[in-house]
């Protein structure tokens, strides 16, 4: 009877050891999976940070581009105003040239007469 009990206890211990070994394997697998998930999460966070930095840089570039567009518009407006002023000054300029030519011809005629 003691031998039967001892054999039963021995079998129970063996069964418990097998179960414990299985639990150890399960824990190791979970640790490995957990490490994988952690690495994947850290990689995802790094990628998100890179995307955030890229988005911030893109916003800066867009702001600079908008500033440049406004500058181009202002420059085009200034050029248009200058062109209008030039157009309005051309007739005056032509009149001045005509006046100078007339004055030169009068002076030349007077010199010839006074001669």
C-alpha positions in Angstrom: 0.0 0.0 0.0 2.8 2.4 0.8 4.4 1.5 -2.5 1.2 2.2 -4.3 0.9 5.5 -2.6 4.6 6.3 -3.3 4.1 5.3 -7.0 1.0 7.6 -7.2 2.9 10.5 -5.6 5.9 9.9 -7.9 3.5 9.9 -11.0 1.9 13.1 -9.7 5.3 14.8 -9.2 6.3 13.7 -12.7 3.0 15.1 -14.1 3.5 18.4 -12.2 7.1 18.6 -13.6 5.8 18.2 -17.1 3.1 20.8 -16.5 5.7 23.1 -15.0 8.1 22.6 -18.0 5.2 23.3 -20.4 4.3 26.5 -18.4 8.0 27.6 -18.6 7.9 27.1 -22.4 4.7 29.0 -22.6 6.1 31.9 -20.6 9.3 31.9 -22.8 7.1 32.0 -25.9 5.0 34.9 -24.4 8.2 36.8 -23.6 9.5 36.3 -27.1 6.1 37.5 -28.5 6.1 40.4 -26.1 9.6 41.4 -27.2 8.5 41.1 -30.8 5.5 43.3 -30.2 7.6 45.8 -28.2 10.1 46.0 -31.1 7.3 46.4 -33.6 5.7 49.1 -31.5 9.0 50.9 -31.1 9.5 50.8 -34.8 6.0 52.1 -35.4 6.7 54.9 -33.0 9.9 55.8 -34.8 8.1 55.8 -38.1 5.3 58.0 -36.7 8.0 60.4 -35.4 9.6 60.5 -38.8 6.3 61.1 -40.5 5.5 63.9 -38.0 8.9 65.5 -38.7 8.3 65.2 -42.4 4.8 66.7 -42.1 6.2 69.6 -40.1 8.9 70.2 -42.7 6.2 70.1 -45.4 4.2 72.7 -43.6 7.2 74.9 -43.4 7.9 74.5 -47.1 4.2 75.3 -47.9 4.4 78.5 -45.8 7.6 79.5 -47.5 6.0 78.8 -50.9 3.0 80.8 -50.0 5.3 83.7 -49.0 7.1 83.4 -52.3 3.8 83.4 -54.2 2.7 86.6 -52.4 6.1 88.2 -53.3 5.7 87.2 -56.9 2.2 88.7 -57.0 3.5 91.9 -55.4 6.3 92.0 -57.9 3.9 91.5 -60.8 1.7 94.3 -59.5 4.7 96.6 -59.1 5.8 95.7 -62.7 2.4 96.4 -64.0 2.2 99.8 -62.3 5.7 100.6 -63.6 4.6 99.6 -67.1 1.5 101.8 -66.9 3.7 104.7 -65.7 6.1 104.1 -68.5 3.2 104.1 -71.0 1.9 107.4 -69.6 5.4 109.0 -69.7 6.1 107.9 -73.3 3.9 110.6 -74.9 5.4 113.2 -72.6 8.9 111.9 -73.5 8.0 112.1 -77.2 6.7 115.6 -76.7 9.9 116.6 -74.9 12.0 115.1 -77.7 9.9 117.1 -80.2 10.4 120.2 -78.2 14.1 119.7 -77.9 14.4 119.0 -81.6 12.3 122.2 -82.3 14.4 124.2 -80.0 17.6 122.9 -81.6 16.3 123.8 -85.1 15.3 127.3 -83.9 18.7 127.8 -82.3 20.3 126.5 -85.5 18.2 128.9 -87.6 19.0 131.8 -85.4 22.7 131.0 -85.6 22.4 130.9 -89.4 20.6 134.2 -89.5 22.9 135.8 -87.0 25.7 134.1 -88.6 
